């Protein structure tokens, strides 16, 4: 990229969450390979973000390149209305095989945010199909984040999240007090906090739980019971609340929430867009709690970071009931739904993941993140450190100046994208131990510089 290219970019290209009046500096990336980004000047940065959590295999992956090339030689796109094709069938079969048996119906969408829109619309049409009127609202956790389109924004925390500017324009939904951060993810014993035995708890939701706060569970039950007649579903991010604060919580809270939804006859939607495909050490977040949602959304890592694609999965009951509504069909149909290129690379990415030692890799990444990051909690500028699977979070007391932080990190040969008070990493699963060490050393350098 030339200096003129960068000037054009700064003047005309509107980057995400960026002001056109005060644009942040942009790294001029001209190539990417393995776990590194190559800049225009020939220097390289270790990517600790997996391109917003999607490039789990790294970059320029031969198997994924081949899948795209092979599909491109056949057809790049064909409408999905009234037409099907091998790439969509192969991906659909793969998704049905690797998720819970109850999740039988697969709706392929354009992006994670759109898959949330699809899930919300499914829930609304489900109650129409059951002939139940008035169920037009949703419940979600405080500090949750579900996307930037209007329906997704309406179930994202309107006060603590990034969408408070749109309060008053969005549908007003119900927000539940968020579950507390799990002490185990901060290197603390749950027994020491009086909260039970860490993530090893295998309680029965019906018989109570030594981990979950009974007062909070009672509050959830009361709130959901009060609004039962108008609620179509509860939507939450399982185990990890992502862009709303990188908050990691105990799976027992999901078990308790599932039980309440069953008692009150409410649908439960899991937004697995950020944590799906192994990020927490399990293939999907719901596996931590040993339960199945009625509807689930996936995206980001679905294609290994190669193409934009997402999916909404539903139980057979949800799918059948939706189609008993007045419309008789599900009312959604993106132009690029089930794009053959995206489906092909997604199926190849899932195959590559499942045939790799991904669990061992995630265990190694988690162990290193724990060893390298947990001690940073002692620094004056650091409020909290938490780790699960391939996620490492250093939360500062003060908001991070993104431009200066990224400049310091780049000096250490690392690419990270902080937000708010969060300096965090979600590296590719294929990162080497040396690269991971360099990544955490850079995070430590920033934390020390701020202290």
Secondary structure, DSSP 8 states (H G I E B T S, - for coil): --HHHHHHHHHH---TT--SSS------EEEEEBTEEEETTS-EEEESSHHHHT-TT-BS-HHHHHHHHHHHTT-S----TT---HHHHHHHHHHHHHS-TTEEEEEEESSHHHHHHHHHHHHHHHHHHTT-----EEEEETT----SSHHHHHTS-TTTSTTGGGTTTS---EEE------GGGGT--TGGGTS-SGGG----GGG--SSS-HHHHHHHHHHHHHTGGGEEEEEE-SSEE-TTT-EE--THHHHHHHHHHHHHT-EEEEE-TTTTTTTTSSSSTHHHHT---SEEEE-GGGGTTSS--EEEEEEHHHHHHHTTSTTSS-----TTTT-HHHHHHHHHHHHHHHTTTHHHHHHHHHHHHHHHHGGGGGSTTEEEEEEETTEEEEEESS---HHHHHHHHHHTTEE---BTTEEEE---TT--HHHHHHHHHHHHHHHHHH-
